Amino acid sequence: MNAAPVIPQSILPGDAAARKPLVLVVEDERTQRMILRAALERDGFEVEEAVDGLDGLRAYDSIRPDIVLMDVRMPGMDGFAACAALRRRAERLPILMLTILNDIESINRAYEAGATDFITKPVAWPVLGHRLRYMLRASKAFNELARSEIELLRRVAERTSELNAANAELEAFSYSVSHDLRAPLRAVRGFTAMLQSGRQALNAGEHELLDNILSHTKRMSAMIDDLLRLSRVSRGNGLSREIADLGSLVAQTVSDLRADYPRAAIKVSPLPSANCDAGLMQQVFDNLIENALKYSAKKETPEIEIGMYQSRTESVVFVRDNGIGFDPAQAQALFGVFRRFHAESDFPGTGVGLAIVKRIIERHGGRVWAQSAPGAGATFFFTLGDAAQIAKPVD
């Protein structure tokens, strides 16, 4: 009769004061179960036993072990079938298969059945304890990661709900701005028009005051329009992408503005098509080209150039003018809301147009910047990001 192997006493890790890990041993040979129980209990585990595959499934349902140690060769339901059934019950349960079948086919069957790992008989007892603890640590880390993922998804859903609520409030606010601020403006303009209808009773100073009132109400109305436009761009749910001909968008803008700036020499180089939101890109060109025309209008020969060049990594569209320019130290501040560097009396505007340009370009995944010097004109550049798929222009 063979003597039972000597099983060394293992030193438990520092967290052994916590609940001992529960191992379910599924093994049909009584002597082997006894040896495994003794080894595992000496190594700091609690042990429950099952005598075959079906008994192992019943035991799992009853005790919910932390890990399962299962023999492959058993009568009735063998270890492969029992492992597959357990895996259907518990997707993340660590299952260590015990086998004397140390061949590739058996190993592959074990993994296909859902085994986490396998160990061959005769068991190297020091290795078994280390293997079980490693599997438990890996299972714990995986479960914590899964819980973190669930928590992250919950937080994303919560933040999305908050964002949707904030967008709804912003929509209501925008409507209020549009409706409630326009009403008194219309009243002021109406009363001013009534006074102007009796101009013969007014002196020159009073005529000038009424003209100033009308001018300021028109500017206020334009500011409301631009703020609403900026709000719509900022809270838009998504881009309506299509392959748009940038050259056609520029041609439309130039056609719309040409009559207001008849002296300007406007040069448009071939421009590509791009996968973009055509409506928003029209706003970009409207703002950039109108600014170029406005700030160069006082030159003897205003010159505007619109084109594109290819850098090492991206396509860059530009709008250049020979106008008044600006201090390059203020280049980034240009894109803030209501940021103006010139007097309203010299160059009228609301100071919102470039902020709209920046939001639109960033929503396309691109960037926008400017170069200038006082009295030396200005050039505005933008890209549309990799997703824009800018195609090379056809000459």
C-alpha contacts under 8 A as a table, 3 or more apart, distances in Angstrom:
res1	aa1	res2	aa2	distance
4	A	35	I	7.69
7	I	38	A	8.00
7	I	39	A	6.06
7	I	125	W	6.88
8	P	39	A	8.00
8	P	42	R	7.81
8	P	125	W	7.98
8	P	126	P	7.67
9	Q	42	R	5.81
9	Q	43	D	6.54
10	S	42	R	6.73
10	S	43	D	5.15
10	S	44	G	7.78
11	I	43	D	7.30
12	L	15	D	7.99
12	L	16	A	5.98
12	L	43	D	6.96
12	L	44	G	6.31
13	P	16	A	5.64
14	G	17	A	7.38
15	D	18	A	5.90
16	A	19	R	7.12
16	A	20	K	6.64
16	A	44	G	7.55
17	A	20	K	7.85
20	K	44	G	6.56
20	K	45	F	5.48
20	K	46	E	6.02
21	P	44	G	7.81
21	P	45	F	5.29
21	P	46	E	6.03
21	P	65	P	7.92
21	P	66	D	6.04
21	P	67	I	7.81
22	L	45	F	6.03
22	L	46	E	4.68
22	L	47	V	5.76
22	L	48	E	7.43
22	L	65	P	5.18
22	L	66	D	5.24
22	L	67	I	6.66
23	V	45	F	6.72
23	V	46	E	6.05
23	V	47	V	4.92
23	V	48	E	6.31
23	V	65	P	5.79
23	V	66	D	6.12
23	V	67	I	5.10
23	V	68	V	5.63
23	V	69	L	6.89
24	L	47	V	5.94
24	L	48	E	4.88
24	L	49	E	5.73
24	L	50	A	7.28
24	L	56	G	7.76
24	L	59	A	7.87
24	L	60	Y	7.54
24	L	65	P	5.99
24	L	66	D	7.96
24	L	67	I	6.43
24	L	68	V	4.76
24	L	69	L	6.06
25	V	33	R	7.13
25	V	36	L	7.75
25	V	37	R	7.90
25	V	47	V	6.98
25	V	48	E	6.16
25	V	49	E	4.85
25	V	50	A	6.13
25	V	56	G	7.99
25	V	68	V	6.13
25	V	69	L	4.87
25	V	70	M	5.94
26	V	33	R	8.00
26	V	49	E	6.00
26	V	50	A	4.66
26	V	51	V	5.86
26	V	52	D	6.02
26	V	53	G	6.91
26	V	56	G	5.74
26	V	68	V	7.47
26	V	69	L	6.20
26	V	70	M	4.65
26	V	71	D	6.16
27	E	30	R	7.49
27	E	32	Q	7.20
27	E	33	R	6.03
27	E	49	E	7.60
27	E	50	A	6.38
27	E	51	V	5.30
27	E	52	D	6.05
27	E	70	M	6.28
27	E	71	D	5.33
27	E	74	M	7.25
28	D	33	R	7.64
28	D	50	A	7.63
28	D	51	V	4.54
28	D	52	D	5.40
28	D	71	D	7.79
28	D	74	M	5.91
28	D	75	P	7.67
29	E	32	Q	5.36
29	E	33	R	6.31
29	E	51	V	7.51
30	R	33	R	5.09
30	R	34	M	6.29
30	R	51	V	7.94
31	T	34	M	5.15
31	T	35	I	6.29
32	Q	35	I	5.11
32	Q	36	L	6.10
33	R	36	L	5.10
33	R	37	R	6.00
33	R	49	E	7.30
34	M	37	R	5.12
34	M	38	A	6.17
35	I	38	A	5.23
35	I	39	A	6.16
36	L	39	A	5.11
36	L	40	L	6.00
37	R	40	L	5.24
37	R	41	E	5.94
37	R	47	V	6.15
38	A	41	E	5.31
38	A	42	R	6.07
39	A	42	R	5.29
39	A	43	D	6.25
39	A	125	W	7.06
40	L	43	D	4.91
40	L	44	G	6.43
40	L	45	F	5.36
40	L	46	E	7.28
40	L	47	V	7.15
40	L	129	G	7.06
41	E	44	G	5.19
41	E	45	F	4.92
41	E	46	E	5.93
41	E	47	V	6.89
42	R	45	F	7.39
43	D	129	G	6.51
49	E	56	G	7.82
49	E	59	A	7.94
50	A	53	G	7.72
50	A	55	D	5.38
50	A	56	G	5.00
50	A	59	A	6.74
51	V	55	D	6.08
51	V	56	G	7.08
52	D	55	D	5.27
52	D	56	G	6.02
52	D	74	M	6.06
52	D	75	P	6.88
52	D	76	G	7.51
52	D	77	M	6.96
52	D	78	D	7.48
53	G	56	G	4.94
53	G	57	L	6.41
53	G	74	M	7.20
53	G	76	G	7.35
53	G	77	M	4.97
53	G	78	D	5.91
53	G	79	G	6.27
53	G	81	A	7.63
53	G	82	A	5.02
54	L	57	L	5.17
54	L	58	R	6.43
54	L	77	M	6.38
54	L	82	A	7.08
55	D	58	R	5.13
55	D	59	A	6.08
56	G	59	A	5.01
56	G	60	Y	6.06
56	G	82	A	7.54
57	L	60	Y	5.09
57	L	61	D	6.31
57	L	82	A	7.12
57	L	85	A	7.69
57	L	86	L	6.74
58	R	61	D	5.23
58	R	62	S	6.33
59	A	62	S	5.05
59	A	63	I	6.02
59	A	64	R	7.67
60	Y	63	I	5.46
60	Y	64	R	4.97
60	Y	65	P	6.41
61	D	64	R	5.92
65	P	68	V	6.94
66	D	93	L	7.15
66	D	94	P	7.42
66	D	136	L	7.51
67	I	93	L	6.36
67	I	94	P	5.09
67	I	95	I	6.04
67	I	96	L	7.83
67	I	132	L	7.79
67	I	136	L	7.21
68	V	93	L	7.76
68	V	94	P	6.42
68	V	95	I	4.82
68	V	96	L	6.17
69	L	95	I	6.10
69	L	96	L	4.93
69	L	97	M	5.99
69	L	98	L	6.93
70	M	79	G	6.34
70	M	83	C	7.92
70	M	95	I	7.28
70	M	96	L	6.26
70	M	97	M	4.92
70	M	98	L	5.67
71	D	74	M	6.96
71	D	79	G	5.70
71	D	97	M	5.83
71	D	98	L	4.52
71	D	99	T	6.09
72	V	78	D	5.92
72	V	79	G	4.02
72	V	80	F	6.29
72	V	97	M	6.55
72	V	98	L	6.05
72	V	99	T	5.52
73	R	78	D	5.64
73	R	79	G	6.21
73	R	99	T	7.45
74	M	77	M	6.66
74	M	78	D	4.75
74	M	79	G	6.56
75	P	78	D	6.18
77	M	81	A	6.08
77	M	82	A	6.29
78	D	81	A	5.61
78	D	82	A	6.20
79	G	82	A	5.02
79	G	83	C	5.83
79	G	97	M	7.61
80	F	83	C	5.16
80	F	84	A	6.30
80	F	109	R	7.09
80	F	110	A	6.08
80	F	113	A	5.76
81	A	84	A	5.18
81	A	85	A	6.26
81	A	113	A	7.07
82	A	85	A	5.09
82	A	86	L	6.12
83	C	86	L	5.06
83	C	87	R	6.07
83	C	95	I	7.41
83	C	113	A	5.88
83	C	114	G	6.26
83	C	115	A	6.52
84	A	87	R	5.08
84	A	88	R	6.43
84	A	113	A	4.60
84	A	114	G	5.73
85	A	88	R	5.23
85	A	89	R	6.59
86	L	89	R	5.02
86	L	90	A	6.11
87	R	90	A	5.07
87	R	91	E	5.30
87	R	92	R	7.64
87	R	93	L	7.10
87	R	113	A	7.78
87	R	114	G	5.91
88	R	91	E	6.28
90	A	93	L	5.42
92	R	139	S	6.96
92	R	143	N	7.75
93	L	139	S	7.42
94	P	115	A	7.51
94	P	116	T	5.67
94	P	135	M	6.42
94	P	136	L	7.00
94	P	139	S	6.66
95	I	114	G	7.82
95	I	115	A	5.21
95	I	116	T	5.14
95	I	117	D	6.72
96	L	115	A	6.20
96	L	116	T	5.95
96	L	117	D	5.02
96	L	118	F	5.09
96	L	119	I	7.11
96	L	132	L	7.82
97	M	110	A	7.26
97	M	115	A	6.57
97	M	117	D	6.41
97	M	118	F	4.38
97	M	119	I	6.19
98	L	118	F	5.98
98	L	119	I	5.27
98	L	120	T	5.74
98	L	121	K	6.66
99	T	102	N	6.98
99	T	118	F	7.37
99	T	119	I	6.49
99	T	120	T	4.89
99	T	121	K	5.79
100	I	120	T	5.35
100	I	121	K	5.05
100	I	122	P	7.53
101	L	106	S	6.19
101	L	107	I	7.93
101	L	120	T	7.40
102	N	106	S	6.94
102	N	107	I	7.06
102	N	120	T	6.57
103	D	106	S	5.54
103	D	107	I	6.22
104	I	107	I	5.05
104	I	108	N	6.02
105	E	108	N	5.17
105	E	109	R	6.19
106	S	109	R	4.98
106	S	110	A	6.16
107	I	110	A	5.11
107	I	111	Y	6.42
107	I	118	F	7.63
108	N	111	Y	5.21
108	N	112	E	6.04
109	R	112	E	5.00
109	R	113	A	6.04
110	A	113	A	5.17
110	A	114	G	6.56
110	A	115	A	5.46
110	A	118	F	7.63
111	Y	114	G	5.11
111	Y	115	A	4.88
111	Y	116	T	6.92
111	Y	117	D	7.39
112	E	115	A	7.28
115	A	118	F	7.19
116	T	135	M	8.00
119	I	123	V	7.26
119	I	128	L	7.87
120	T	123	V	6.21
121	K	124	A	7.91
123	V	127	V	7.93
123	V	128	L	7.06
124	A	127	V	5.42
124	A	128	L	6.33
125	W	128	L	5.12
125	W	129	G	6.77
126	P	129	G	5.74
126	P	130	H	6.64
127	V	130	H	5.24
127	V	131	R	5.95
128	L	131	R	5.07
128	L	132	L	6.18
129	G	132	L	5.23
129	G	133	R	6.22
130	H	133	R	5.20
130	H	134	Y	6.08
131	R	134	Y	5.14
131	R	135	M	6.20
132	L	135	M	5.12
132	L	136	L	6.18
133	R	136	L	5.01
133	R	137	R	6.15
134	Y	137	R	5.14
134	Y	138	A	6.15
135	M	138	A	5.07
135	M	139	S	6.02
136	L	139	S	4.98
136	L	140	K	6.02
137	R	140	K	5.04
137	R	141	A	6.12
138	A	141	A	5.11
138	A	142	F	6.09
139	S	142	F	5.05
139	S	143	N	6.09
140	K	143	N	5.12
140	K	144	E	6.12
141	A	144	E	5.10
141	A	145	L	6.13
142	F	145	L	5.02
142	F	146	A	6.16
143	N	146	A	4.93
143	N	147	R	6.14
144	E	147	R	5.01
144	E	148	S	6.07
145	L	148	S	4.96
145	L	149	E	6.12
146	A	149	E	5.01
146	A	150	I	6.24
147	R	150	I	5.04
147	R	151	E	6.11
148	S	151	E	4.98
148	S	152	L	5.98
149	E	152	L	4.96
149	E	153	L	6.12
150	I	153	L	5.11
150	I	154	R	6.14
151	E	154	R	4.96
151	E	155	R	6.15
152	L	155	R	5.08
152	L	156	V	6.07
153	L	156	V	5.02
153	L	157	A	6.09
154	R	157	A	5.14
154	R	158	E	6.11
155	R	158	E	4.89
155	R	159	R	6.00
156	V	159	R	5.10
156	V	160	T	5.92
157	A	160	T	5.01
157	A	161	S	6.13
158	E	161	S	5.12
158	E	162	E	6.26
159	R	162	E	4.92
159	R	163	L	5.98
160	T	163	L	4.96
160	T	164	N	6.07
161	S	164	N	5.10
161	S	165	A	6.20
162	E	165	A	5.04
162	E	166	A	6.10
163	L	166	A	4.94
163	L	167	N	6.05
164	N	167	N	5.03
164	N	168	A	6.16
165	A	168	A	5.05
165	A	169	E	6.25
166	A	169	E	5.01
166	A	170	L	6.07
167	N	170	L	4.88
167	N	171	E	6.02
167	N	235	R	6.72
168	A	171	E	4.99
168	A	172	A	6.27
169	E	172	A	5.05
169	E	173	F	6.07
170	L	173	F	4.86
170	L	174	S	5.98
171	E	174	S	5.06
171	E	175	Y	6.25
172	A	175	Y	5.11
172	A	176	S	6.19
173	F	176	S	4.91
173	F	177	V	6.10
174	S	177	V	5.01
174	S	178	S	6.03
174	S	228	L	6.45
174	S	231	S	7.63
175	Y	178	S	5.02
175	Y	179	H	5.99
176	S	179	H	5.18
176	S	180	D	5.37
176	S	181	L	7.53
177	V	180	D	5.50
177	V	181	L	5.38
177	V	182	R	7.54
177	V	224	I	7.53
178	S	181	L	6.02
178	S	182	R	6.01
178	S	224	I	7.04
178	S	225	D	8.00
178	S	228	L	7.58
179	H	182	R	5.48
179	H	183	A	6.34
180	D	183	A	5.54
180	D	184	P	7.36
181	L	184	P	6.03
181	L	185	L	6.62
182	R	185	L	5.04
182	R	186	R	6.09
182	R	221	S	7.08
183	A	186	R	5.23
183	A	187	A	6.38
184	P	187	A	4.89
184	P	188	V	6.16
185	L	188	V	5.12
185	L	189	R	6.17
185	L	217	T	6.21
185	L	221	S	7.51
186	R	189	R	5.12
186	R	190	G	5.97
187	A	190	G	4.99
187	A	191	F	6.12
188	V	191	F	5.27
188	V	192	T	6.03
188	V	217	T	7.65
189	R	192	T	5.01
189	R	193	A	6.06
189	R	213	I	7.82
189	R	214	L	6.19
189	R	217	T	6.94
190	G	193	A	5.11
190	G	194	M	6.31
191	F	194	M	5.02
191	F	195	L	6.38
192	T	195	L	5.13
192	T	196	Q	6.18
192	T	210	L	6.32
192	T	213	I	7.42
192	T	214	L	7.12
193	A	196	Q	4.94
193	A	197	S	6.19
194	M	197	S	5.22
194	M	198	G	7.24
195	L	198	G	5.65
195	L	199	R	7.09
195	L	210	L	7.93
196	Q	199	R	5.07
196	Q	207	H	7.47
196	Q	210	L	7.16
198	G	201	A	5.82
198	G	202	L	7.24
199	R	202	L	5.18
199	R	203	N	7.94
199	R	207	H	7.12
200	Q	203	N	7.82
202	L	206	E	5.81
202	L	207	H	6.39
203	N	206	E	5.37
203	N	207	H	6.35
204	A	207	H	5.10
204	A	208	E	6.34
205	G	208	E	5.15
205	G	209	L	6.35
206	E	209	L	5.06
206	E	210	L	6.33
207	H	210	L	5.27
207	H	211	D	6.30
208	E	211	D	5.05
208	E	212	N	6.18
209	L	212	N	5.05
209	L	213	I	6.25
210	L	213	I	5.05
210	L	214	L	6.33
211	D	214	L	5.20
211	D	215	S	6.14
212	N	215	S	4.97
212	N	216	H	6.14
213	I	216	H	5.27
213	I	217	T	6.21
214	L	217	T	5.19
214	L	218	K	6.18
215	S	218	K	5.22
215	S	219	R	6.31
216	H	219	R	4.97
216	H	220	M	6.05
217	T	220	M	4.95
217	T	221	S	6.10
218	K	221	S	5.08
218	K	222	A	6.24
219	R	222	A	5.00
219	R	223	M	6.19
219	R	349	G	7.83
219	R	350	T	7.39
220	M	223	M	5.05
220	M	224	I	6.32
221	S	224	I	5.15
221	S	225	D	6.31
222	A	225	D	5.04
222	A	226	D	6.22
222	A	350	T	7.09
223	M	226	D	5.10
223	M	227	L	6.07
223	M	350	T	5.58
223	M	352	V	7.78
224	I	227	L	5.15
224	I	228	L	6.13
225	D	228	L	5.27
225	D	229	R	6.16
226	D	229	R	4.94
226	D	230	L	6.09
226	D	350	T	7.57
226	D	352	V	6.24
226	D	353	G	7.21
227	L	230	L	5.00
227	L	231	S	6.08
227	L	352	V	7.11
228	L	231	S	4.95
228	L	232	R	6.15
229	R	232	R	5.17
229	R	233	V	6.29
229	R	356	I	7.64
230	L	233	V	5.15
230	L	234	S	6.12
230	L	352	V	7.66
230	L	355	A	7.50
230	L	356	I	5.39
230	L	359	R	7.95
231	S	234	S	5.12
231	S	235	R	6.22
232	R	235	R	5.51
232	R	236	G	5.85
233	V	236	G	5.40
233	V	356	I	7.20
233	V	359	R	6.84
233	V	360	I	6.64
234	S	359	R	6.50
236	G	239	L	7.55
239	L	276	C	7.53
239	L	277	D	5.67
239	L	363	R	7.91
239	L	364	H	7.85
240	S	276	C	7.31
240	S	277	D	5.02
240	S	278	A	7.75
241	R	275	N	5.91
241	R	276	C	4.59
241	R	277	D	4.51
241	R	278	A	7.22
242	E	274	A	7.74
242	E	275	N	5.21
242	E	276	C	5.54
242	E	277	D	6.24
242	E	278	A	6.99
243	I	273	S	6.24
243	I	274	A	5.33
243	I	275	N	4.46
243	I	276	C	6.45
244	A	273	S	5.27
244	A	274	A	5.43
244	A	275	N	6.33
244	A	276	C	6.61
244	A	277	D	7.79
244	A	278	A	5.92
245	D	248	S	5.40
245	D	249	L	6.66
245	D	271	L	7.61
245	D	272	P	6.22
245	D	273	S	4.16
245	D	274	A	6.56
246	L	249	L	5.05
246	L	250	V	6.27
246	L	271	L	5.86
246	L	272	P	5.87
246	L	273	S	5.49
246	L	274	A	6.90
247	G	250	V	5.16
247	G	251	A	6.14
247	G	270	P	6.63
247	G	271	L	4.91
247	G	272	P	6.67
247	G	273	S	7.59
248	S	251	A	4.97
248	S	252	Q	6.20
249	L	252	Q	5.19
249	L	253	T	6.45
249	L	278	A	7.90
249	L	281	M	7.70
249	L	282	Q	5.77
249	L	285	F	7.35
250	V	253	T	5.15
250	V	254	V	6.12
250	V	282	Q	7.59
250	V	285	F	6.26
251	A	254	V	5.12
251	A	255	S	6.03
252	Q	255	S	5.14
252	Q	256	D	6.25
253	T	256	D	5.14
253	T	257	L	6.28
253	T	282	Q	7.54
253	T	285	F	6.76
253	T	286	D	5.63
253	T	289	I	7.52
254	V	257	L	5.24
254	V	258	R	5.68
254	V	289	I	7.62
255	S	258	R	5.39
255	S	259	A	7.84
256	D	259	A	7.25
257	L	260	D	5.57
257	L	261	Y	6.66
257	L	290	E	7.21
258	R	261	Y	5.32
258	R	262	P	5.81
259	A	262	P	5.54
261	Y	264	A	5.80
261	Y	293	L	6.92
261	Y	297	A	7.23
263	R	301	T	6.88
263	R	302	P	6.71
264	A	293	L	7.19
264	A	297	A	7.34
264	A	301	T	6.55
264	A	302	P	4.65
264	A	303	E	5.70
264	A	304	I	7.11
265	A	301	T	7.34
265	A	302	P	6.10
265	A	303	E	4.81
265	A	304	I	6.13
266	I	303	E	6.01
266	I	304	I	4.71
266	I	305	E	5.90
266	I	306	I	7.91
267	K	303	E	7.87
267	K	304	I	6.13
267	K	305	E	4.71
267	K	306	I	6.31
268	V	305	E	5.87
268	V	306	I	4.84
268	V	307	G	6.03
269	S	305	E	7.73
269	S	306	I	6.21
269	S	307	G	4.80
269	S	308	M	7.40
270	P	307	G	6.65
270	P	308	M	7.76
270	P	393	P	5.69
270	P	394	V	6.77
270	P	395	D	6.08
271	L	307	G	6.35
271	L	308	M	6.49
271	L	392	K	7.52
271	L	393	P	5.00
271	L	394	V	7.70
272	P	390	I	6.42
272	P	391	A	5.29
272	P	392	K	5.19
272	P	393	P	3.99
272	P	394	V	7.18
273	S	390	I	6.03
273	S	391	A	5.49
273	S	392	K	7.46
273	S	393	P	7.07
274	A	388	A	5.76
274	A	389	Q	5.72
274	A	390	I	4.40
274	A	391	A	6.15
275	N	387	A	7.42
275	N	388	A	4.67
275	N	389	Q	5.68
275	N	390	I	6.75
276	C	281	M	7.32
276	C	364	H	7.12
276	C	388	A	5.83
277	D	280	L	5.51
277	D	281	M	6.14
278	A	281	M	5.04
278	A	282	Q	6.09
279	G	282	Q	5.19
279	G	283	Q	6.71
280	L	283	Q	5.13
280	L	284	V	6.53
280	L	360	I	6.52
281	M	284	V	4.88
281	M	285	F	6.42
281	M	360	I	7.47
282	Q	285	F	5.30
282	Q	286	D	6.03
283	Q	286	D	4.92
283	Q	287	N	6.13
283	Q	357	V	7.39
284	V	287	N	5.41
284	V	288	L	6.18
284	V	356	I	7.64
284	V	357	V	5.14
284	V	360	I	7.33
285	F	288	L	5.17
285	F	289	I	5.69
285	F	290	E	7.98
286	D	289	I	5.58
286	D	290	E	5.86
287	N	290	E	5.31
287	N	291	N	6.04
287	N	353	G	5.74
287	N	354	L	6.93
287	N	357	V	7.19
288	L	291	N	5.21
288	L	292	A	6.22
288	L	319	V	6.79
288	L	354	L	7.56
288	L	357	V	7.90
288	L	380	F	7.48
289	I	292	A	4.99
289	I	293	L	6.18
289	I	319	V	6.78
290	E	293	L	5.11
290	E	294	K	5.97
291	N	294	K	5.01
291	N	295	Y	5.98
292	A	295	Y	5.49
292	A	296	S	6.17
292	A	304	I	6.73
292	A	319	V	7.41
292	A	320	R	6.95
292	A	321	D	5.42
292	A	323	G	7.23
292	A	378	A	7.78
293	L	296	S	5.38
293	L	297	A	5.82
293	L	302	P	7.45
293	L	304	I	7.04
293	L	321	D	7.44
294	K	297	A	5.26
294	K	347	F	7.03
295	Y	298	K	7.30
295	Y	323	G	5.13
295	Y	324	I	5.86
295	Y	325	G	7.54
295	Y	347	F	7.07
296	S	299	K	5.57
296	S	302	P	5.32
296	S	303	E	7.26
296	S	321	D	6.48
296	S	322	N	5.87
296	S	323	G	3.53
296	S	324	I	6.20
296	S	377	G	7.52
297	A	302	P	5.81
297	A	323	G	7.15
298	K	302	P	7.40
298	K	323	G	7.56
299	K	302	P	5.27
299	K	322	N	7.78
299	K	323	G	6.56
302	P	321	D	7.56
302	P	322	N	6.51
302	P	323	G	7.10
303	E	321	D	5.70
303	E	322	N	5.77
304	I	319	V	7.28
304	I	320	R	5.69
304	I	321	D	4.59
304	I	322	N	7.01
305	E	319	V	5.83
305	E	320	R	5.07
305	E	321	D	6.48
306	I	317	V	7.65
306	I	318	F	5.79
306	I	319	V	4.58
306	I	320	R	6.38
307	G	317	V	5.85
307	G	318	F	5.56
307	G	319	V	6.80
308	M	315	S	6.97
308	M	316	V	5.49
308	M	317	V	4.26
308	M	318	F	5.91
309	Y	315	S	6.04
309	Y	316	V	5.45
309	Y	317	V	6.65
310	Q	313	T	7.67
310	Q	314	E	6.02
310	Q	315	S	4.58
310	Q	316	V	6.11
311	S	314	E	5.35
311	S	315	S	6.14
311	S	316	V	7.08
314	E	383	T	7.36
314	E	385	G	7.82
314	E	386	D	7.92
315	S	383	T	6.35
315	S	390	I	6.93
316	V	381	F	6.44
316	V	382	F	5.73
316	V	383	T	5.10
317	V	381	F	5.65
317	V	382	F	5.45
317	V	383	T	6.37
318	F	379	T	6.63
318	F	380	F	5.48
318	F	381	F	4.35
318	F	382	F	6.49
319	V	379	T	5.60
319	V	380	F	5.28
319	V	381	F	6.66
320	R	377	G	7.46
320	R	378	A	5.84
320	R	379	T	4.17
320	R	380	F	6.43
321	D	377	G	5.30
321	D	378	A	5.55
321	D	379	T	6.41
322	N	325	G	7.63
322	N	375	G	7.98
322	N	376	A	6.13
322	N	377	G	3.92
322	N	378	A	6.64
323	G	375	G	6.58
323	G	376	A	6.59
323	G	377	G	4.24
323	G	378	A	6.83
324	I	374	P	6.16
324	I	375	G	4.48
324	I	376	A	6.41
324	I	377	G	5.45
324	I	378	A	7.77
325	G	372	S	5.57
325	G	373	A	5.44
325	G	374	P	4.63
325	G	375	G	5.16
325	G	376	A	5.57
325	G	377	G	4.27
325	G	378	A	5.08
326	F	330	Q	7.46
326	F	331	A	7.81
326	F	341	F	7.38
326	F	372	S	5.84
326	F	373	A	5.34
326	F	374	P	4.65
326	F	375	G	7.38
326	F	377	G	7.77
326	F	378	A	7.33
327	D	330	Q	5.63
327	D	331	A	7.13
327	D	372	S	6.80
327	D	373	A	5.50
327	D	374	P	5.67
328	P	331	A	5.12
328	P	371	Q	6.40
328	P	372	S	5.59
328	P	373	A	5.87
329	A	332	Q	7.84
330	Q	333	A	5.28
330	Q	334	L	6.52
331	A	334	L	5.54
331	A	335	F	7.99
331	A	369	W	7.41
331	A	370	A	5.97
331	A	371	Q	6.91
331	A	372	S	7.91
332	Q	335	F	6.07
332	Q	336	G	7.92
332	Q	369	W	7.17
332	Q	370	A	7.70
333	A	336	G	5.58
333	A	339	R	6.85
334	L	339	R	5.89
334	L	340	R	7.15
334	L	354	L	6.89
334	L	355	A	7.88
335	F	339	R	7.20
335	F	354	L	5.02
335	F	355	A	4.63
335	F	357	V	7.96
335	F	358	K	6.48
336	G	339	R	5.52
336	G	352	V	7.48
336	G	354	L	7.36
336	G	355	A	5.42
337	V	351	G	6.14
337	V	352	V	5.07
337	V	354	L	7.87
337	V	355	A	5.64
338	F	350	T	6.42
338	F	351	G	4.11
338	F	352	V	5.48
339	R	351	G	5.38
339	R	352	V	7.54
340	R	343	A	7.72
340	R	351	G	5.69
342	H	346	D	6.98
342	H	347	F	6.64
343	A	346	D	5.32
343	A	347	F	6.26
343	A	348	P	7.71
344	E	347	F	5.18
344	E	348	P	4.68
344	E	349	G	6.78
345	S	348	P	6.14
350	T	353	G	7.42
351	G	354	L	7.22
351	G	355	A	7.95
352	V	355	A	5.33
352	V	356	I	6.43
353	G	356	I	5.19
353	G	357	V	6.41
354	L	357	V	4.84
354	L	358	K	6.19
355	A	358	K	5.13
355	A	359	R	6.32
356	I	359	R	5.23
356	I	360	I	6.22
357	V	360	I	5.26
357	V	361	I	6.18
358	K	361	I	5.28
358	K	362	E	6.08
358	K	367	R	7.41
358	K	368	V	6.30
359	R	362	E	5.23
359	R	363	R	6.12
360	I	363	R	5.17
360	I	364	H	6.53
361	I	364	H	5.17
361	I	365	G	6.60
361	I	366	G	5.27
361	I	367	R	5.94
361	I	368	V	6.79
361	I	382	F	7.29
361	I	383	T	7.34
361	I	384	L	6.30
362	E	365	G	4.93
362	E	366	G	5.06
362	E	367	R	5.81
362	E	368	V	7.98
362	E	384	L	7.91
363	R	366	G	7.31
364	H	384	L	5.61
364	H	385	G	6.56
364	H	387	A	7.54
364	H	388	A	6.93
365	G	384	L	5.90
365	G	385	G	4.75
365	G	386	D	7.46
365	G	387	A	7.16
365	G	388	A	7.90
366	G	382	F	6.99
366	G	383	T	4.88
366	G	384	L	4.06
366	G	385	G	4.25
367	R	382	F	5.58
367	R	383	T	5.51
367	R	384	L	6.90
367	R	385	G	7.58
368	V	380	F	7.31
368	V	381	F	5.61
368	V	382	F	4.22
368	V	383	T	6.64
369	W	380	F	5.93
369	W	381	F	5.43
369	W	382	F	6.50
370	A	378	A	7.10
370	A	379	T	5.63
370	A	380	F	4.38
370	A	381	F	6.02
371	Q	378	A	5.80
371	Q	379	T	5.34
371	Q	380	F	6.60
372	S	376	A	6.62
372	S	377	G	5.98
372	S	378	A	4.39
372	S	379	T	6.40
373	A	376	A	5.22
373	A	377	G	6.63
373	A	378	A	7.08
374	P	377	G	7.15
384	L	387	A	7.40
384	L	388	A	5.36
384	L	390	I	7.67
385	G	388	A	5.61
385	G	389	Q	7.71
386	D	389	Q	5.89
